[in-house]
Amino acid sequence: MNDSAHHPVLSSVVLLRLTDYAKRPVAEQARLNAQLDTVLAMLLPDLPAHTRIVLSGTGSAAVAVLNNPPAALAFAEAALRANQSGLDLCIGIDHGPVEMVSTAAGEMLSGDGVATASVIAAVASGAVLLASQNFRTALAQMAPGAEARLVPAENFSDAGLRTYHVFSLDPLAPGRRRRRLLMLGSALTLLLLISASAIRFGMPNRPQPLAAYFNPPEPVTAPALPPAAEPAVAPVSRAASTRPKSDHTKAEPTKKYRFGKWWYE
């Protein structure tokens, strides 16, 4: 293990605990421990070796995933499915600082993340997965929307009167959330349509300051003029239609004789 593993780092701690382990016969305890080791051997390859710290104990195991809440939740979900084979695992998850410490008994995980995950797994009844508020917040920051699968569960207090806000895993919660949002959106749309219709028909003479922008005025056409009456033409008689005589009297031509001829001037 590298030197950075010995300093506190933010990790998502997944603590796997066998329910009622101390009350079981020794032979059954050995069988359950072997099954737990098999589950770990099958699931741990999905986590890169440099991003996890694994410590296995008697009837329990702790896996610290370094600053990757989505991967920790996926690992916990896969471990929870092992209960179908009768393993009876209860899982607690927390997000907080952890470090490796060396003791006379060997290396062990220490830190607030390990302590909180251990308390949550200890109070869990039955094969369930419980996560702390810190883990849900870290999951929402790392993968927004993934926290919808963690729904509020019953809170509890430990011996030191410290209250824990825990969340249980519900795979169907995102679908219900989407349906609620769709129903809410449909209801709001219907409400807006009803309000717009009520305003439209309830206030027919309401002011419309923007009507000129959306409804351009129609072109004004001049009223049609009545047809012009034709001037009345009086009938003209044939006699009246002759050209009037001029008042100038035509002089009588003067008859003259010159050069042996007569002509008129």
ZIURZI-V91605 format. One record per residue. BURIAL is 1 if it has 9 or more other C-alpha atoms within 8 Angstrom, else 0. D_CENTER is the distance of its C-alpha to the mean C-alpha in Angstrom with 1 decimal. Layout:
BEGIN
BURIAL	D_CENTER
BURIAL	D_CENTER
END
This chain:
BEGIN
0	42.3
0	41.7
0	42.5
0	39.0
1	38.6
1	41.2
1	39.2
1	36.4
1	33.0
1	29.6
1	29.0
1	27.2
1	30.2
1	30.2
1	33.4
1	34.7
1	37.4
1	39.6
1	40.0
0	43.6
0	44.8
0	47.9
0	49.1
0	49.2
0	52.4
0	53.0
0	52.9
0	49.5
1	48.2
0	49.3
0	47.6
1	44.3
1	44.6
0	45.2
1	42.1
1	40.0
0	41.4
0	40.6
1	36.9
0	36.7
0	38.5
0	36.1
1	32.8
0	33.8
0	34.1
0	30.3
1	30.3
0	32.1
0	35.3
0	34.8
0	31.5
1	33.0
1	35.9
0	37.3
1	40.0
0	41.4
0	43.6
0	45.4
1	43.1
1	40.0
1	38.1
1	35.8
1	33.5
1	32.0
1	29.2
1	29.3
0	26.0
1	23.7
1	22.0
1	20.0
1	23.4
1	25.1
0	22.8
0	23.3
1	27.1
1	27.2
1	25.6
1	28.1
1	30.9
1	30.0
0	30.5
1	34.0
1	34.8
0	35.2
0	38.5
0	39.7
1	39.0
1	37.7
1	35.5
1	33.6
1	31.1
1	30.2
1	27.7
1	27.6
1	26.7
1	29.4
1	32.5
1	35.0
1	38.2
1	41.0
1	44.3
0	47.6
0	49.9
0	53.1
0	51.3
0	49.2
0	45.8
1	43.1
1	39.6
1	39.4
1	36.9
1	34.7
1	32.1
1	34.8
1	36.3
1	33.1
1	32.2
1	35.8
1	35.7
1	32.5
1	33.9
0	37.3
0	36.1
1	33.9
0	35.7
0	35.5
1	33.5
1	30.1
1	27.6
1	27.0
1	25.1
1	25.6
1	23.3
1	24.0
1	22.8
1	19.5
1	19.0
1	20.0
1	17.8
1	14.7
0	16.0
1	16.9
1	14.1
0	10.9
0	9.8
1	13.3
1	14.7
1	13.3
1	16.4
1	18.7
1	19.5
0	22.1
0	25.7
0	29.0
0	29.9
0	33.4
1	35.9
1	38.3
0	42.0
0	41.5
0	39.4
0	36.2
0	33.2
1	30.5
1	26.9
1	26.0
1	23.3
1	23.9
1	22.2
0	20.6
0	19.2
0	18.2
1	16.1
1	12.6
0	13.7
0	14.7
1	11.6
0	9.7
0	12.8
0	12.9
0	9.5
0	10.8
0	14.2
0	13.2
0	11.6
0	14.7
0	17.0
0	15.9
0	16.3
0	19.7
0	20.7
0	20.2
0	22.3
0	24.9
0	25.2
0	25.6
0	28.2
0	30.0
0	30.3
0	31.4
0	34.1
0	35.0
0	35.9
0	37.6
0	39.4
0	36.6
0	36.7
0	34.7
0	34.8
0	32.6
0	34.4
0	36.5
0	33.6
0	32.0
0	35.3
0	38.1
0	41.6
0	43.6
0	46.8
0	49.9
0	52.7
0	56.3
0	58.3
0	60.6
0	64.2
0	66.9
0	69.1
0	72.0
0	75.3
0	77.9
0	81.1
0	83.9
0	86.7
0	90.1
0	92.4
0	94.9
0	98.3
0	100.0
0	102.7
0	100.3
0	98.3
0	101.3
0	101.2
0	102.9
0	106.1
0	106.3
0	108.4
0	110.0
0	113.3
0	114.1
0	117.4
0	120.1
0	120.7
0	123.8
0	126.1
0	127.7
0	130.0
0	129.8
0	131.0
0	132.5
0	129.3
0	127.8
0	124.2
0	122.3
0	120.4
END
